[in-house]
C-alpha cells in the first residue's frame, strides 16, 4: 500500500462508521422496539459495511479490511463469546441479609472478578443474586447504579479480558501483564466508589422501615455456587490470552498456521463449558439466552468494517487534531466512550497516537505508542464507559434485569444528572491529576 493512497483517504468514507455508532447511541432511545431485533442490527451493519468494503477493495486497501476482520473482529468475538458462555454456566444462588457491609462486599468481589471474567460475565453472574439479596429492602436503586459503575465498568481494568477496549489494545501489541500496571488507578477509583457506596447505603439502610429490616433478616437462604467446573475453563481462557501470543511464542508471527491457536483453545474452553454444564442451570436458573452475544456479533461486524477508513484517516491526519497530551487523550477518549461504544473509541485514539509518533521521541513505547498515552486511553475508555447506559454493553443489560425485577431505574438523562455527573465524574477528574 503506497503512502499516497493512504493520504488520499477522504473523510467522507468515515461517515458509515459515525452512522453505526449513532444507531447504537440513539437506537434504544428513539426506536427501541425496532432496534431490539437483532436482525435489524445485522441489516444496519450490512447496509453500511458492504459499500465500505467495496470502496476499500476499489482503492486497493483490501488487505487492511481483511486484517481487520481476521485479526481484530474474529478474536474479539471469540473471546467475548467464550466469556459469555462460560460465565453462563456458573450459578450463584442465595439470599442473605442486605446490610451495607454485605452489599459493599458483593460489589468489591464483582469489581475484582470483572478483570478476569470480563465486565459482562461478572455483571451477569452477580446482578440477580444482589437483586435477590436486596429484594426486601425499599431503597435499592443506588445499589444497581454503583453496581454498573464498579462491576460493569471500573472493575475490568487489570487484564485484557476485563473490558473490550483493553482486549483490542492487547491485540495491537500491549502485553498481557502491562495492564497490571493500571493497578493503582483501578484500586483508587474502585475504593472511592466502594466507600461512597457504603456511606450512601448506610444512610438508606437507616431509613428502611422496621418491618422491612425484620423481613430481610428473616428470609435468609445460604449462598450456594454451582457450575464451579466453569472456573477451570475460565482459567484456560485467561492462560490462553496471557501466553498463546507472539510474546511467548515467536513462531506465531512467522507461521500463519499458528495464528489462531489462541482462539482455538478459547473456543475449546467454551465448547467444554457447554458440554459439561447443566442445561437446567444455564437456561432456566441463569435465564441464559444467545441474544446478547448475537447482538454484539452483528453490531461489531459493521463497526469493524466501517472503522477501517476512519482509522486510516485518523492515523494519517493525527497531528492536525491537536490532541497531544495524556490529559487530552484521557478526557477526549473518556468523553466519547461515554456516548459511543468504548471499544472502537479506544482503537480510534490508539490510531491517533500512532500517527503522532514523531512528536513523542524518547518516550517508552507500548503497542507502538507512548506508554503514558496508552495508559490515558485505557483509563478513559474503561472508566467513562459508566457515564451513560450506552457507554458499555453490560450497562443496559443490568438496567433491563433490574427493571424486570420491578426496580424503578432512572431514565437516560436521569442517570447522567442524578448519578454519573455528581458521583462518577469528580472521581474521574481527580484520577487524571493523580495518575497521568
Secondary structure, 3 states (H helix, E strand, C coil): CCHHHHHCCCHHHHHHHHHHHHHHHHHHHHCHHHHCCHHHHHHHHHHHHHHHHHHHHHCCCHHHHHHHHHHHHHHHHHHHHHHHHHHCCCEEEEECCCCHHHHHHHHHHHHHHHHHHHHHHHHHHHHHHHHHHCCCCCCCHHHHHHHHHHHHHHCCCCCCCCCHHHHHHHHCCCCHHHHHHHHHHHHHHHHHHHHHHHHHHHHHHHHCCHHHHHHHHHCCEEEEEECCHHHHHHHHHHHHHHHCCCCCCCHHHHCHHHCCHHHHHHHHHHHHHHHHCCHHHHHHHCCCCCHHHHHHHHHHHHHHHHHHHHHHHHHHCHHHHCCCCHHHHHHHHHHHHHHCCHHHHHHHHHHHHHCCHHHHCCCCEECCEEHHHHHHHHHHHHHHCCCCCCCCHHHHHHHHHHHHCCCCCCCHHHHHHHHHHHHHHHHHHHHHHHHC
